Amino acid sequence: MTILQLKNYPLWRYLTEILENFDAHRLLQEHLELCDYKVCGYWDEQDKYYEIITLPRIFETELVSQLCHRNFF
């Protein structure tokens, strides 16, 4: 069995550099402006479907996770 130390691969260093310089707030603001602050096709926690939700123009955003995940089968 071969065990890989993924932390040693350059890909992870490059990804770390990208995420450290990533401005999630700015990306979200630009996306919302392009979509006219509307979200289409949203399911809430009670499985209620909303075709279109219009968000307020002024609200605070926060990046809560920078997670990359891959399932291997």
LINNORNOR-V393991 format. One record per residue. N is the residue number from 1. RES is the residue in one small letter. PHI is phi in radians with two decimals (999 if undefined). OMEGA is omega as a letter, one per 30 degrees, with the letter a starting at -180 (* if undefined). Layout:
BEGIN
n=N res=RES phi=PHI omega=OMEGA
n=N res=RES phi=PHI omega=OMEGA
END
This chain:
BEGIN
n=1 res=m phi=999 omega=l
n=2 res=t phi=-1.83 omega=l
n=3 res=i phi=-1.92 omega=l
n=4 res=l phi=-1.75 omega=l
n=5 res=q phi=-1.66 omega=a
n=6 res=l phi=-1.09 omega=a
n=7 res=k phi=-1.14 omega=a
n=8 res=n phi=-1.52 omega=a
n=9 res=y phi=-1.36 omega=l
n=10 res=p phi=-1.01 omega=a
n=11 res=l phi=-0.94 omega=a
n=12 res=w phi=-1.19 omega=l
n=13 res=r phi=-1.16 omega=l
n=14 res=y phi=-1.12 omega=l
n=15 res=l phi=-1.10 omega=l
n=16 res=t phi=-1.07 omega=l
n=17 res=e phi=-1.07 omega=l
n=18 res=i phi=-1.11 omega=a
n=19 res=l phi=-1.19 omega=l
n=20 res=e phi=-1.18 omega=a
n=21 res=n phi=-1.74 omega=a
n=22 res=f phi=-1.39 omega=l
n=23 res=d phi=-1.77 omega=a
n=24 res=a phi=-1.10 omega=l
n=25 res=h phi=-1.06 omega=a
n=26 res=r phi=-1.14 omega=l
n=27 res=l phi=-1.06 omega=l
n=28 res=l phi=-1.11 omega=l
n=29 res=q phi=-1.04 omega=l
n=30 res=e phi=-1.11 omega=l
n=31 res=h phi=-1.11 omega=l
n=32 res=l phi=-1.11 omega=l
n=33 res=e phi=-1.11 omega=l
n=34 res=l phi=-1.15 omega=a
n=35 res=c phi=-1.63 omega=a
n=36 res=d phi=0.99 omega=l
n=37 res=y phi=1.01 omega=l
n=38 res=k phi=-2.07 omega=l
n=39 res=v phi=-1.98 omega=a
n=40 res=c phi=-1.89 omega=l
n=41 res=g phi=1.26 omega=a
n=42 res=y phi=-1.97 omega=l
n=43 res=w phi=-1.88 omega=l
n=44 res=d phi=-1.55 omega=a
n=45 res=e phi=-1.13 omega=l
n=46 res=q phi=-1.67 omega=a
n=47 res=d phi=1.06 omega=l
n=48 res=k phi=-1.58 omega=a
n=49 res=y phi=-1.68 omega=l
n=50 res=y phi=-2.08 omega=a
n=51 res=e phi=-1.20 omega=l
n=52 res=i phi=-2.46 omega=l
n=53 res=i phi=-2.10 omega=l
n=54 res=t phi=-1.78 omega=a
n=55 res=l phi=-1.52 omega=l
n=56 res=p phi=-1.14 omega=a
n=57 res=r phi=-1.23 omega=a
n=58 res=i phi=-2.12 omega=l
n=59 res=f phi=-2.79 omega=a
n=60 res=e phi=-1.62 omega=l
n=61 res=t phi=-2.09 omega=l
n=62 res=e phi=-2.57 omega=l
n=63 res=l phi=-1.40 omega=a
n=64 res=v phi=-1.78 omega=a
n=65 res=s phi=-2.77 omega=l
n=66 res=q phi=-2.11 omega=a
n=67 res=l phi=-2.04 omega=l
n=68 res=c phi=-1.96 omega=a
n=69 res=h phi=-2.35 omega=l
n=70 res=r phi=-2.46 omega=l
n=71 res=n phi=-1.53 omega=l
n=72 res=f phi=-1.99 omega=l
n=73 res=f phi=-1.97 omega=*
END
